[in-house]
Amino acid sequence: MKKIFLCLLTASALLLSFITYAQQGRNEEILKSVTDYFSLERENIHVHFDKSLFMSNENIWFKGYVFHRKKNVPFFTTVNVYASLIDSDGKILETKLLYGNIGSFSGSFKLGSKFKSGRYYIQFYTNWMNNFTEDESAVYEVGIINTETGAGNVLAHADLSKINIKLAPEGGTMVNGITNNLSIQVSDLNQEPVNVESAELQDQSGKLIQKIPINKMGYGKFLVPPGISQGCKVVVAVNDHKHEKPLPNPEFKGVALEVNSYAFADKTIIKVRSNKATLDSFGARPIYMLIHQDNKATVLELDIDSKTTEQTIVIPNSDIADGTNTIRILDSDLNQLAERMFFKYPKENLAANLSRTGQKDDKIQLKGKVNYPNMNLSISVLPENTISFDDTNDIYGSLMLLPYLENQKKISGRHYFSTITKAKMYELDLLLTGQKSKYTWRNIIGNVPKNTYSFDMGIALKGATGMQNAKTSKVRLFSITGIDEITDINEKGEFYFDNLVIPDSSYVSLTVIKRGADPKELSAVPQTLNSNKKFNKPYKPAPKFYAANTTEDPAKANIYGEAVELNEVKMEAKTASLKYANTSGNGDLHGYKIGDKDNNASFSLVNFIRTYGNFWVDTKDGLKIQSRTINSINGAQAGPIIYIDDVQLIGDLTWLTNIYLDEVDEIYMNSQKIVPSVRNYMGMIKIYLRKGARPNGKGKTPQIMVKNGFEKMMPFENVTYNSVTDKGFENFGIINWEPTIMTNDKGEFDLTLPNMYDKPLKVLIEGFSADGKLISEVRTIQ
């Protein structure tokens, strides 16, 4: 008998050991699934537009920010970014290749009379994003008003005789026999919030069960007690008209969730509920709770059975990633039973201040400060009461919320994050209660992304020399924009250049070089291989619905008549006016407009810098440009930081000797400017070439134009307004747009505005720091 007892005891121990091992194996399998699915880096993009409503004779200006999801910092290595302008039918009208530089990019779309009044969309993406099942692109809606035909439906609202009432049980399932939380969202047919104060839960006879408030974003939450019979409904009144939505039918089996991430500063409370029928079906098999943000994950085994039917779990917030997280309840076969999204607020909240410091030459000078150093910012300045300001587009929503939400393209992140209070935290939780994750569990466990599409960094060029057996020869590519590269020739006589940053329609020279032989110039135009990558998930706009009796409000829409028409820019006949004077960084530089091209045909750029720039210029052995001021500890002379068309030049400067003044539009210099840098720069030179400037403009070499390059960065140019005192300008005008402002190590920056408007101004400041801190601030200044 003793032997039998010992055998049974041993068998029980082995079985317990096997079960424990199997449970540990399930934990590891869940974690591995999440880690594998999010193993590839993911880029997220936010775009700050100068405004949201445009006249057809304006440009759409924008600044983009690229974020590294895993590291929560700017995606410094993103270079190739595409922007597609799409009409309301989903037709792509134009696609641009934009240059990403240390996490940001900028550009513009030029409009014209061919644009009909209506809603348009701009989709930003990279080729790398094609690797993913989910749409990781960023899409923004803008309105365009044709100045000749009128506003059309651009300013119209949806017909409120029909609305959307979305009901979503917390966790995804209404479970029979238990208390359920039910999220409600009220919106119009264009997915915009509807102004309602409350919603009612009624039984089938119309008797009131519960009444809840609805916030201005359209969200609320019911606590539905057990035993609610079929036929119950939610009722919302809009303009004295009642709208009804039946409750979801309770499921016989399922799991419900209740999450509180806002009541306590350092912990998140999670309640898991189910009914006896569900828990009995599991038997002795465990269920698991996965909490994750991308690959940052925690797995817990739940202690819930048919007797308790509920378990409360307290999670220290130190174990949860900052930002949007997803809770998933999984059975032992790794089927998802419930899902809930919640947010953990970061501790830091950045703010910005602006103050006026003076006025000079019809320019208003302001000093700004952010409570964080070395920020990369963009700033748009509009009339205070503008209607061309989209409050549903900001860097908070774009980078902290939208990347995780299914079928959500805009959200007012600033509403939840500009001032962090318990009330705002609760409101954000209301929004997330009814949301689904963009990343489905089915894909996570069965559809791991593959590295099929390349992470493009620059343009690749392919060309042919027409030469055979030229292995000992090489091809040199030279461009006035700062490119000087050499590559090999293969056995077919072909050559390739990779990772080039070439502005569109730039002129280059291609030369075959071989030791002991004279250089041979090539004239064949090379082919660009990766400058027009398509996106495999192009945006398809949802149809818009407007009230049938839509009419234009003259006070808002009369912007195309004689009184307030926005005219195209007209250049004055002042050859000395400086086009780039207001470009970021040029304010404290001495600007020079280069005059008649023919008179400068034999005068070199280097001689001009030597004569007017107060720099030491030495051309005896290559080219050296140095400051006359000794600024370093060891007494060595420092050189200036040099830009051509706002692209910094690094390396050998000898090729600057090939540029003549007939190729230059404007030059800005200051030999005393201190440039914060590890390279100890002293002074700055910024050169702007004439459109279509060619290398060696004296005709010494063949000149090849490379098409389909990066969009050229142009300075902001406002339209000329006939009046800035009318309602049209107040609604649609813009004071200034600054896409690139870098703060110093104290968070300080300067801002210069044209003195053209004597009413209060709305200033939108957005950006991020090198370590991933975000800011989106709206300030009003007099």
Salt bridges, closest charged atoms under 4 A:
GLU29 OE1 - ARG26 NH1 2.63
ASP36 OD2 - LYS32 NZ 2.63
GLU58 OE1 - LYS51 NZ 2.93
GLU94 OE2 - LYS96 NZ 3.24
GLU134 OE1 - ARG42 NH1 3.08
ASP135 OD2 - LYS409 NZ 3.60
GLU136 OE2 - ARG42 NH1 2.81
GLU136 OE1 - ARG69 NH1 3.72
GLU136 OE1 - LYS438 NZ 3.13
GLU141 OE2 - ARG119 NH1 3.43
GLU141 OE1 - LYS544 NZ 3.09
GLU170 OE2 - ARG340 NE 2.78
GLU192 OE2 - LYS410 NZ 2.56
GLU244 OE2 - LYS233 NZ 3.40
GLU258 OE1 - ARG273 NH2 2.51
ASP266 OD1 - LYS267 NZ 3.19
ASP280 OD2 - LYS276 NZ 2.72
ASP294 OD1 - ARG69 NH2 2.62
GLU310 OE1 - ARG273 NE 3.10
ASP322 OD1 - LYS344 NZ 3.19
ASP333 OD2 - ARG285 NH1 3.61
GLU339 OE1 - ARG328 NH1 3.21
GLU348 OE2 - LYS773 NZ 3.71
ASP391 OD1 - ARG414 NH1 2.76
GLU427 OE1 - HIS415 NE2 2.95
ASP429 OD2 - ARG340 NH2 2.99
ASP456 OD2 - LYS533 NZ 2.83
ASP484 OD2 - ARG476 NH2 2.72
ASP488 OD1 - LYS474 NZ 2.33
GLU494 OE2 - LYS462 NZ 3.97
ASP588 OD2 - LYS673 NZ 2.95
ASP646 OD1 - LYS686 NZ 3.25
ASP662 OD2 - LYS698 NZ 3.41
ASP665 OD2 - LYS579 NZ 3.39
ASP665 OD1 - LYS593 NZ 3.14
GLU666 OE2 - LYS593 NZ 2.68
GLU711 OE2 - LYS96 NZ 3.06
GLU730 OE1 - LYS727 NZ 3.14
ASP750 OD1 - LYS367 NZ 2.86
GLU766 OE1 - HIS46 NE2 2.70
GLU766 OE2 - ARG414 NH2 3.88
ASP771 OD2 - LYS773 NZ 3.81
GLU777 OE1 - ARG779 NH2 2.39
